[in-house]
């Protein structure tokens, strides 16, 4: 954890990407999906690689006890800044910890949680196995593991919409690309991660898409106004419905997989 690779990206990520319509959609859609499977509050939640708390802070406002674990000091500073905007009650339900997700069990001193989140992290690792093993170690029996990561089955969509035809053709068999933040990323499949979960006594419960139409619009050059609250609300409602249905969820650039520890 000596080098903070996110230090130069934290503002662009936390204040830029999440302030966009896509950012609002991601937070809303995944929050609704989580509430369908999480135990009732105040069950303890661990957010591994939780960044600035965009996904777990709404859970704190909903009554859950949240521990946010991140290896980036810059991200944790941004999380503290955002934490101050929460209600006093929610602030008291959040603990920030610095730690590497691939050693999460040690970082939380063996504590087990009713839910363990890992959203947008696996794609920055060379391979998902060690992280998934740690997530499963940190969840209590009967608890929920929640993973969001890139969808390898839809890797050709973005370059095709950007009319990068050679890249799109190569993407059908590729797992890596340069992401929208300019950082190399890697994609997984629902099937592969489901098998990894089963190998650690976590049974897959459900999977969803996260972005579809907002992604396609952005990559086609359409600008969406995050200040238009009615439009954002309507967009999120359509994305939530698409996230639950085939074939739409299969075409989403990222997917959300949930499992329960046996």
C-alpha positions in Angstrom: 0.0 0.0 0.0 3.0 2.3 -0.3 2.0 3.9 -3.6 -1.5 5.4 -3.9 -2.3 4.8 -7.5 -5.7 6.5 -7.0 -4.4 9.8 -5.7 -4.5 11.5 -9.1 -7.9 10.1 -10.0 -9.9 10.5 -6.8 -11.6 13.8 -7.7 -12.4 12.7 -11.3 -13.8 9.4 -9.9 -15.6 10.6 -6.8 -16.8 14.0 -7.9 -17.0 13.5 -11.6 -18.1 10.0 -12.5 -20.5 9.6 -9.6 -22.0 13.1 -10.2 -23.0 12.1 -13.8 -26.3 10.5 -14.8 -24.4 7.2 -15.0 -23.2 7.6 -11.5 -26.7 8.3 -10.2 -28.0 5.3 -12.1 -25.3 3.0 -10.7 -25.9 4.0 -7.1 -29.7 3.8 -7.3 -30.0 0.6 -9.3 -27.5 -1.3 -7.1 -29.0 0.0 -3.9 -32.4 -1.4 -4.9 -30.8 -4.7 -5.9 -29.0 -4.9 -2.6 -32.1 -4.2 -0.6 -33.8 -7.2 -2.2 -31.2 -9.5 -0.6 -29.6 -7.9 2.5 -30.8 -8.8 6.0 -32.6 -6.0 7.7 -30.6 -3.2 9.4 -28.6 -2.8 11.5 -26.7 -5.8 10.1 -23.0 -5.1 9.8 -21.8 -4.4 6.2 -18.2 -4.5 4.9 -17.5 -2.5 1.8 -14.2 -3.8 0.3 -12.5 -1.2 -1.9 -15.3 1.1 -1.0 -13.7 4.2 -2.3 -15.6 7.4 -1.2 -18.6 5.4 0.1 -21.0 6.1 -2.7 -22.6 2.6 -2.4 -22.2 2.0 1.3 -23.1 5.4 2.7 -26.7 5.1 1.6 -26.8 1.8 3.5 -25.6 3.7 6.6 -28.5 6.2 6.1 -30.8 3.2 5.8 -29.7 1.9 9.3 -26.8 -0.5 8.5 -23.5 -0.5 10.4 -20.9 0.1 7.7 -17.2 -0.6 7.6 -15.5 0.9 4.5 -12.1 -0.7 3.7 -9.9 0.9 1.1 -6.1 0.8 0.5 -6.0 4.4 -0.9 -5.4 7.2 1.6 -6.7 9.7 -1.0 -10.0 7.8 -1.4 -10.3 7.5 2.4 -9.8 11.3 2.7 -12.6 11.8 0.1 -14.8 9.3 2.1 -14.2 11.4 5.3 -15.2 14.5 3.3 -18.4 12.9 2.1 -19.1 11.3 5.5 -19.5 14.7 7.0 -22.5 15.3 4.7 -24.5 12.4 6.2 -27.0 12.7 9.0 -25.4 12.5 12.5 -27.0 9.1 13.1 -25.6 7.7 9.8 -22.1 9.1 10.5 -22.1 7.2 13.8 -22.7 4.0 11.9 -19.7 4.3 9.6 -16.1 3.1 10.3 -13.3 3.8 7.8 -10.3 1.5 7.7 -7.3 1.5 5.5 -6.4 -2.0 4.2 -5.8 -4.1 1.1 -8.8 -6.0 -0.1 -6.8 -9.1 -0.9 -6.0 -9.3 2.8 -9.4 -8.1 4.0 -9.8 -10.8 6.6 -6.7 -9.6 8.4 -7.6 -6.0 8.0 -10.8 -6.5 9.8 -9.2 -8.8 12.4 -11.3 -11.8 11.5 -14.7 -10.0 12.0 -17.5 -11.5 9.9 -20.3 -9.4 8.4 -23.9 -9.9 7.4 -23.0 -8.5 4.0 -19.7 -8.0 2.1 -19.6 -5.7 -0.9 -16.9 -5.5 -3.5 -18.0 -3.2 -6.3 -15.8 -2.1 -9.2 -12.7 -3.6 -7.8 -12.0 -7.0 -9.4 -11.4 -5.4 -12.8 -8.3 -3.8 -11.5 -6.8 -7.1 -10.3 -4.8 -9.5 -12.5 -7.3 -12.3 -11.5 -10.3 -12.5 -9.2 -9.6 -15.6 -7.2 -7.7 -14.3 -4.1 -10.1 -11.4 -3.6 -13.2 -13.6 -3.9 -11.7 -15.9 -1.3 -11.2 -13.0 1.1 -14.8 -11.8 0.5 -16.1 -15.2 1.4 -13.9 -15.4 4.5 -15.3 -12.1 5.7 -19.0 -13.0 5.4 -20.9 -14.7 8.2 -22.9 -17.9 7.7 -26.1 -16.9 6.0 -24.6 -13.5 5.0 -24.5 -12.0 1.5 -21.6 -11.4 -0.8 -22.2 -8.7 -3.4 -19.8 -8.3 -6.4 -20.0 -5.8 -9.3 -17.5 -6.0 -12.1 -17.1 -5.8 -15.9 -19.1 -8.1 -18.1 -16.8 -10.0 -20.5 -19.7 -11.1 -22.6 -20.5 -7.5 -23.6 -16.9 -6.3 -24.1 -17.5 -5.4 -27.8 -20.3 -3.0 -27.2 -18.4 0.1 -26.2 -15.8 0.0 -29.0 -18.5 -0.7 -31.5 -20.6 2.2 -30.4 -17.5 4.4 -30.6 -17.0 3.0 -34.2 -13.6 1.5 -33.3 -14.3 -1.5 -35.4 -10.8 -3.2 -35.1 -11.0 -2.9 -31.3 -14.6 -4.2 -31.3 -13.6 -7.2 -33.3 -10.7 -8.0 -31.0 -13.0 -7.5 -27.9 -15.0 -10.6 -28.6 -12.1 -12.7 -27.3 -10.4 -10.1 -25.0 -10.7 -9.6 -21.3 -8.8 -6.4 -20.8 -9.2 -2.8 -22.1 -8.4 0.8 -21.1 -11.5 1.9 -19.1 -13.2 5.3 -19.1 -10.9 6.6 -16.4 -7.9 5.8 -18.6 -6.9 2.9 -16.3 -6.4 -0.7 -17.6 -9.3 -2.9 -16.6 -10.2 -6.6 -16.9 -13.7 -8.2 -17.2 -15.2 -11.4 -15.8 -18.3 -13.5 -16.4 -21.2 -14.4 -14.2 -20.5 -18.0 -14.7 -16.9 -17.9 -13.7 -17.5 -15.8 -10.5 -20.4 -18.0 -9.6 -18.1 -21.0 -9.6 -15.5 -19.2 -7.5 -18.2 -18.4 -4.9 -19.4 -22.0 -4.8 -15.8 -23.0 -4.1 -16.0 -21.0 -0.9 -19.4 -22.2 0.3 -21.3 -19.2 -1.1 -24.3 -20.1 -3.2 -25.2 -17.6 -6.0 -28.6 -16.0 -5.4 -29.2 -13.6 -8.4 -27.4 -11.4 -10.9 -28.3 -8.2 -12.5 -27.1 -5.7 -15.1 -26.2 -2.2 -14.0 -25.8 0.1 -17.0 -27.3 -0.4 -20.4 -29.0 2.5 -22.1 -27.1 5.3 -20.4 -23.9 3.5 -21.4 -25.0 3.3 -25.0 -26.1 6.9 -25.1 -22.8 8.1 -23.6 -20.6 6.1 -26.0 -22.8 7.3 -28.9 -22.0 10.9 -28.0 -25.3 11.9 -26.3 -24.9 14.2 -23.3 -27.3 13.6 -20.4 -28.0 16.4 -17.9 -27.5 15.3 -14.3 -29.3 18.5 -13.2 -32.6 17.4 -14.8 -34.0 15.5 -11.8 -37.1 14.2 -13.5 -35.1 12.9 -16.4 -32.5 11.2 -14.1 -35.4 9.6 -12.1 -37.1 8.3 -15.2 -33.8 7.0 -16.6 -33.0 5.1 -13.3 -36.4 3.5 -13.3 -35.9 2.1 -16.9 -32.4 1.0 -16.0 -33.6 -0.8 -12.9 -36.2 -2.7 -14.9 -33.7 -3.6 -17.7 -31.2 -4.8 -15.1 -33.6 -7.6 -14.1 -34.6 -8.9 -17.6 -33.0 -10.9 -20.3 -31.7 -10.1 -22.9 -31.0 -6.6 -21.5 -29.0 -7.5 -18.4 -26.8 -9.7 -20.6 -25.8 -6.7 -22.7 -24.9 -4.5 -19.7 -21.3 -3.4 -19.5 -21.1 -4.4 -15.9 -23.0 -7.0 -13.8 -24.0 -7.3 -10.2 -23.8 -10.8 -8.7 -25.0 -11.7 -5.2 -24.5 -14.9 -3.2 -25.3 -16.3 0.2 -22.9 -18.2 2.4 -24.1 -21.6 3.3 
